[in-house]
Amino acid sequence: MMMMMMMMMMMMMLMMVMMMMMMMMMMMMMMMMMMMTGVQIAITHFK
């Protein structure tokens, strides 16, 4: 019983870490997209 609980806890921790990584990746992607759009807008404005 104890081993099962430990395994479950480990799995949960792994899932949480994976979710955090995914969130970070998504945030980075969004930032990159925003920066790209911003640069494009600036270029169009100054041209």
PyMOL Python script that loads the backbone (N, CA, C, O; Angstrom):
from pymol import cmd

cmd.read_pdbstr("""\
ATOM      1  N   MET A   1       0.843  -1.208   0.000  1.00  0.00           N
ATOM      2  CA  MET A   1       0.000   0.000   0.000  1.00  0.00           C
ATOM      3  C   MET A   1       0.881   1.262   0.000  1.00  0.00           C
ATOM      4  O   MET A   1       0.647   2.196  -0.767  1.00  0.00           O
ATOM      5  N   MET A   2       1.875   1.266   0.857  1.00  0.00           N
ATOM      6  CA  MET A   2       2.722   2.461   0.959  1.00  0.00           C
ATOM      7  C   MET A   2       3.447   2.702  -0.372  1.00  0.00           C
ATOM      8  O   MET A   2       3.553   3.837  -0.836  1.00  0.00           O
ATOM      9  N   MET A   3       3.933   1.634  -0.968  1.00  0.00           N
ATOM     10  CA  MET A   3       4.668   1.763  -2.234  1.00  0.00           C
ATOM     11  C   MET A   3       3.757   2.391  -3.291  1.00  0.00           C
ATOM     12  O   MET A   3       4.184   3.262  -4.048  1.00  0.00           O
ATOM     13  N   MET A   4       2.509   1.945  -3.339  1.00  0.00           N
ATOM     14  CA  MET A   4       1.555   2.469  -4.327  1.00  0.00           C
ATOM     15  C   MET A   4       1.400   3.976  -4.124  1.00  0.00           C
ATOM     16  O   MET A   4       1.411   4.752  -5.080  1.00  0.00           O
ATOM     17  N   MET A   5       1.256   4.368  -2.863  1.00  0.00           N
ATOM     18  CA  MET A   5       1.064   5.794  -2.559  1.00  0.00           C
ATOM     19  C   MET A   5       2.293   6.576  -3.035  1.00  0.00           C
ATOM     20  O   MET A   5       2.166   7.632  -3.655  1.00  0.00           O
ATOM     21  N   MET A   6       3.469   6.049  -2.741  1.00  0.00           N
ATOM     22  CA  MET A   6       4.707   6.728  -3.123  1.00  0.00           C
ATOM     23  C   MET A   6       4.760   6.866  -4.649  1.00  0.00           C
ATOM     24  O   MET A   6       5.106   7.923  -5.177  1.00  0.00           O
ATOM     25  N   MET A   7       4.413   5.786  -5.343  1.00  0.00           N
ATOM     26  CA  MET A   7       4.445   5.801  -6.809  1.00  0.00           C
ATOM     27  C   MET A   7       3.481   6.871  -7.322  1.00  0.00           C
ATOM     28  O   MET A   7       3.812   7.631  -8.233  1.00  0.00           O
ATOM     29  N   MET A   8       2.291   6.921  -6.731  1.00  0.00           N
ATOM     30  CA  MET A   8       1.285   7.893  -7.164  1.00  0.00           C
ATOM     31  C   MET A   8       1.824   9.308  -6.959  1.00  0.00           C
ATOM     32  O   MET A   8       1.683  10.168  -7.829  1.00  0.00           O
ATOM     33  N   MET A   9       2.443   9.538  -5.798  1.00  0.00           N
ATOM     34  CA  MET A   9       2.973  10.868  -5.493  1.00  0.00           C
ATOM     35  C   MET A   9       4.037  11.239  -6.527  1.00  0.00           C
ATOM     36  O   MET A   9       4.053  12.360  -7.034  1.00  0.00           O
ATOM     37  N   MET A  10       4.915  10.298  -6.832  1.00  0.00           N
ATOM     38  CA  MET A  10       5.988  10.555  -7.794  1.00  0.00           C
ATOM     39  C   MET A  10       5.377  10.904  -9.156  1.00  0.00           C
ATOM     40  O   MET A  10       5.815  11.842  -9.822  1.00  0.00           O
ATOM     41  N   MET A  11       4.361  10.137  -9.558  1.00  0.00           N
ATOM     42  CA  MET A  11       3.710  10.375 -10.847  1.00  0.00           C
ATOM     43  C   MET A  11       3.099  11.774 -10.865  1.00  0.00           C
ATOM     44  O   MET A  11       3.217  12.502 -11.851  1.00  0.00           O
ATOM     45  N   MET A  12       2.446  12.138  -9.764  1.00  0.00           N
ATOM     46  CA  MET A  12       1.800  13.451  -9.687  1.00  0.00           C
ATOM     47  C   MET A  12       2.859  14.547  -9.826  1.00  0.00           C
ATOM     48  O   MET A  12       2.661  15.523 -10.550  1.00  0.00           O
ATOM     49  N   MET A  13       3.984  14.378  -9.126  1.00  0.00           N
ATOM     50  CA  MET A  13       5.047  15.381  -9.175  1.00  0.00           C
ATOM     51  C   MET A  13       5.558  15.506 -10.615  1.00  0.00           C
ATOM     52  O   MET A  13       5.764  16.611 -11.115  1.00  0.00           O
ATOM     53  N   LEU A  14       5.758  14.372 -11.266  1.00  0.00           N
ATOM     54  CA  LEU A  14       6.248  14.377 -12.653  1.00  0.00           C
ATOM     55  C   LEU A  14       5.263  15.122 -13.542  1.00  0.00           C
ATOM     56  O   LEU A  14       5.656  15.941 -14.373  1.00  0.00           O
ATOM     57  N   MET A  15       3.973  14.828 -13.356  1.00  0.00           N
ATOM     58  CA  MET A  15       2.937  15.468 -14.172  1.00  0.00           C
ATOM     59  C   MET A  15       2.983  16.977 -13.956  1.00  0.00           C
ATOM     60  O   MET A  15       2.901  17.755 -14.906  1.00  0.00           O
ATOM     61  N   MET A  16       3.116  17.381 -12.684  1.00  0.00           N
ATOM     62  CA  MET A  16       3.137  18.813 -12.363  1.00  0.00           C
ATOM     63  C   MET A  16       4.330  19.475 -13.063  1.00  0.00           C
ATOM     64  O   MET A  16       4.192  20.537 -13.670  1.00  0.00           O
ATOM     65  N   VAL A  17       5.488  18.844 -12.972  1.00  0.00           N
ATOM     66  CA  VAL A  17       6.694  19.403 -13.598  1.00  0.00           C
ATOM     67  C   VAL A  17       6.481  19.532 -15.105  1.00  0.00           C
ATOM     68  O   VAL A  17       6.820  20.552 -15.705  1.00  0.00           O
ATOM     69  N   MET A  18       5.913  18.479 -15.711  1.00  0.00           N
ATOM     70  CA  MET A  18       5.684  18.486 -17.159  1.00  0.00           C
ATOM     71  C   MET A  18       4.750  19.641 -17.523  1.00  0.00           C
ATOM     72  O   MET A  18       4.979  20.357 -18.497  1.00  0.00           O
ATOM     73  N   MET A  19       3.684  19.809 -16.715  1.00  0.00           N
ATOM     74  CA  MET A  19       2.713  20.871 -16.980  1.00  0.00           C
ATOM     75  C   MET A  19       3.415  22.228 -16.891  1.00  0.00           C
ATOM     76  O   MET A  19       3.201  23.102 -17.731  1.00  0.00           O
ATOM     77  N   MET A  20       4.254  22.395 -15.864  1.00  0.00           N
ATOM     78  CA  MET A  20       4.964  23.664 -15.675  1.00  0.00           C
ATOM     79  C   MET A  20       5.832  23.944 -16.900  1.00  0.00           C
ATOM     80  O   MET A  20       5.846  25.059 -17.420  1.00  0.00           O
ATOM     81  N   MET A  21       6.559  22.915 -17.356  1.00  0.00           N
ATOM     82  CA  MET A  21       7.438  23.074 -18.519  1.00  0.00           C
ATOM     83  C   MET A  21       6.610  23.502 -19.730  1.00  0.00           C
ATOM     84  O   MET A  21       6.993  24.404 -20.475  1.00  0.00           O
ATOM     85  N   MET A  22       5.460  22.829 -19.912  1.00  0.00           N
ATOM     86  CA  MET A  22       4.599  23.137 -21.058  1.00  0.00           C
ATOM     87  C   MET A  22       4.148  24.590 -20.977  1.00  0.00           C
ATOM     88  O   MET A  22       4.163  25.312 -21.974  1.00  0.00           O
ATOM     89  N   MET A  23       3.742  25.016 -19.767  1.00  0.00           N
ATOM     90  CA  MET A  23       3.262  26.390 -19.583  1.00  0.00           C
ATOM     91  C   MET A  23       4.386  27.371 -19.943  1.00  0.00           C
ATOM     92  O   MET A  23       4.159  28.361 -20.638  1.00  0.00           O
ATOM     93  N   MET A  24       5.597  27.082 -19.461  1.00  0.00           N
ATOM     94  CA  MET A  24       6.729  27.969 -19.723  1.00  0.00           C
ATOM     95  C   MET A  24       6.968  28.061 -21.232  1.00  0.00           C
ATOM     96  O   MET A  24       7.187  29.146 -21.771  1.00  0.00           O
ATOM     97  N   MET A  25       6.923  26.903 -21.906  1.00  0.00           N
ATOM     98  CA  MET A  25       7.149  26.879 -23.350  1.00  0.00           C
ATOM     99  C   MET A  25       6.090  27.728 -24.055  1.00  0.00           C
ATOM    100  O   MET A  25       6.400  28.503 -24.960  1.00  0.00           O
ATOM    101  N   MET A  26       4.821  27.568 -23.620  1.00  0.00           N
ATOM    102  CA  MET A  26       3.725  28.316 -24.241  1.00  0.00           C
ATOM    103  C   MET A  26       3.958  29.814 -24.044  1.00  0.00           C
ATOM    104  O   MET A  26       3.793  30.604 -24.974  1.00  0.00           O
ATOM    105  N   MET A  27       4.343  30.198 -22.823  1.00  0.00           N
ATOM    106  CA  MET A  27       4.575  31.615 -22.524  1.00  0.00           C
ATOM    107  C   MET A  27       5.684  32.149 -23.435  1.00  0.00           C
ATOM    108  O   MET A  27       5.558  33.231 -24.009  1.00  0.00           O
ATOM    109  N   MET A  28       6.767  31.384 -23.560  1.00  0.00           N
ATOM    110  CA  MET A  28       7.893  31.805 -24.398  1.00  0.00           C
ATOM    111  C   MET A  28       7.416  32.006 -25.838  1.00  0.00           C
ATOM    112  O   MET A  28       7.757  32.994 -26.489  1.00  0.00           O
ATOM    113  N   MET A  29       6.618  31.043 -26.320  1.00  0.00           N
ATOM    114  CA  MET A  29       6.125  31.126 -27.698  1.00  0.00           C
ATOM    115  C   MET A  29       5.296  32.394 -27.873  1.00  0.00           C
ATOM    116  O   MET A  29       5.444  33.115 -28.860  1.00  0.00           O
ATOM    117  N   MET A  30       4.414  32.657 -26.893  1.00  0.00           N
ATOM    118  CA  MET A  30       3.546  33.835 -26.976  1.00  0.00           C
ATOM    119  C   MET A  30       4.410  35.101 -27.009  1.00  0.00           C
ATOM    120  O   MET A  30       4.161  36.009 -27.803  1.00  0.00           O
ATOM    121  N   MET A  31       5.421  35.154 -26.144  1.00  0.00           N
ATOM    122  CA  MET A  31       6.300  36.323 -26.085  1.00  0.00           C
ATOM    123  C   MET A  31       6.980  36.524 -27.441  1.00  0.00           C
ATOM    124  O   MET A  31       7.043  37.639 -27.959  1.00  0.00           O
ATOM    125  N   MET A  32       7.487  35.418 -28.007  1.00  0.00           N
ATOM    126  CA  MET A  32       8.175  35.501 -29.298  1.00  0.00           C
ATOM    127  C   MET A  32       7.217  36.048 -30.356  1.00  0.00           C
ATOM    128  O   MET A  32       7.578  36.924 -31.142  1.00  0.00           O
ATOM    129  N   MET A  33       5.986  35.516 -30.363  1.00  0.00           N
ATOM    130  CA  MET A  33       4.996  35.957 -31.351  1.00  0.00           C
ATOM    131  C   MET A  33       4.742  37.450 -31.182  1.00  0.00           C
ATOM    132  O   MET A  33       4.724  38.200 -32.158  1.00  0.00           O
ATOM    133  N   MET A  34       4.547  37.871 -29.941  1.00  0.00           N
ATOM    134  CA  MET A  34       4.271  39.285 -29.669  1.00  0.00           C
ATOM    135  C   MET A  34       5.432  40.149 -30.152  1.00  0.00           C
ATOM    136  O   MET A  34       5.225  41.180 -30.792  1.00  0.00           O
ATOM    137  N   MET A  35       6.646  39.723 -29.842  1.00  0.00           N
ATOM    138  CA  MET A  35       7.832  40.484 -30.256  1.00  0.00           C
ATOM    139  C   MET A  35       7.888  40.580 -31.778  1.00  0.00           C
ATOM    140  O   MET A  35       8.139  41.648 -32.337  1.00  0.00           O
ATOM    141  N   MET A  36       7.648  39.441 -32.443  1.00  0.00           N
ATOM    142  CA  MET A  36       7.688  39.424 -33.913  1.00  0.00           C
ATOM    143  C   MET A  36       6.664  40.400 -34.478  1.00  0.00           C
ATOM    144  O   MET A  36       6.978  41.198 -35.361  1.00  0.00           O
ATOM    145  N   THR A  37       5.432  40.333 -33.961  1.00  0.00           N
ATOM    146  CA  THR A  37       4.378  41.228 -34.464  1.00  0.00           C
ATOM    147  C   THR A  37       4.773  42.678 -34.199  1.00  0.00           C
ATOM    148  O   THR A  37       4.589  43.548 -35.050  1.00  0.00           O
ATOM    149  N   GLY A  38       5.316  42.926 -33.017  1.00  0.00           N
ATOM    150  CA  GLY A  38       5.719  44.289 -32.657  1.00  0.00           C
ATOM    151  C   GLY A  38       6.769  44.810 -33.624  1.00  0.00           C
ATOM    152  O   GLY A  38       6.684  45.945 -34.094  1.00  0.00           O
ATOM    153  N   VAL A  39       7.749  43.983 -33.917  1.00  0.00           N
ATOM    154  CA  VAL A  39       8.821  44.386 -34.849  1.00  0.00           C
ATOM    155  C   VAL A  39       8.224  44.679 -36.219  1.00  0.00           C
ATOM    156  O   VAL A  39       8.561  45.675 -36.860  1.00  0.00           O
ATOM    157  N   GLN A  40       7.329  43.791 -36.657  1.00  0.00           N
ATOM    158  CA  GLN A  40       6.706  43.977 -37.977  1.00  0.00           C
ATOM    159  C   GLN A  40       5.944  45.294 -38.024  1.00  0.00           C
ATOM    160  O   GLN A  40       6.052  46.059 -38.983  1.00  0.00           O
ATOM    161  N   ILE A  41       5.172  45.543 -36.972  1.00  0.00           N
ATOM    162  CA  ILE A  41       4.383  46.790 -36.922  1.00  0.00           C
ATOM    163  C   ILE A  41       5.328  47.997 -36.970  1.00  0.00           C
ATOM    164  O   ILE A  41       5.088  48.956 -37.704  1.00  0.00           O
ATOM    165  N   ALA A  42       6.401  47.936 -36.182  1.00  0.00           N
ATOM    166  CA  ALA A  42       7.362  49.050 -36.148  1.00  0.00           C
ATOM    167  C   ALA A  42       7.952  49.272 -37.542  1.00  0.00           C
ATOM    168  O   ALA A  42       8.054  50.408 -38.004  1.00  0.00           O
ATOM    169  N   ILE A  43       8.332  48.197 -38.199  1.00  0.00           N
ATOM    170  CA  ILE A  43       8.927  48.321 -39.543  1.00  0.00           C
ATOM    171  C   ILE A  43       7.917  48.979 -40.488  1.00  0.00           C
ATOM    172  O   ILE A  43       8.251  49.904 -41.228  1.00  0.00           O
ATOM    173  N   THR A  44       6.670  48.482 -40.447  1.00  0.00           N
ATOM    174  CA  THR A  44       5.648  49.032 -41.352  1.00  0.00           C
ATOM    175  C   THR A  44       5.420  50.509 -41.039  1.00  0.00           C
ATOM    176  O   THR A  44       5.208  51.318 -41.943  1.00  0.00           O
ATOM    177  N   HIS A  45       5.463  50.848 -39.771  1.00  0.00           N
ATOM    178  CA  HIS A  45       5.203  52.245 -39.381  1.00  0.00           C
ATOM    179  C   HIS A  45       6.307  53.176 -39.868  1.00  0.00           C
ATOM    180  O   HIS A  45       6.036  54.255 -40.395  1.00  0.00           O
ATOM    181  N   PHE A  46       7.570  52.741 -39.683  1.00  0.00           N
ATOM    182  CA  PHE A  46       8.690  53.619 -40.043  1.00  0.00           C
ATOM    183  C   PHE A  46       8.978  53.660 -41.545  1.00  0.00           C
ATOM    184  O   PHE A  46       9.760  54.487 -42.014  1.00  0.00           O
ATOM    185  N   LYS A  47       8.334  52.757 -42.292  1.00  0.00           N
ATOM    186  CA  LYS A  47       8.592  52.738 -43.754  1.00  0.00           C
ATOM    187  C   LYS A  47       7.692  53.677 -44.490  1.00  0.00           C
ATOM    188  O   LYS A  47       7.777  53.782 -45.714  1.00  0.00           O
TER     189      LYS A  47
END
""", "prot")
cmd.dss("prot")
cmd.show_as("cartoon", "prot")
cmd.util.cbc("prot")
cmd.orient("prot")
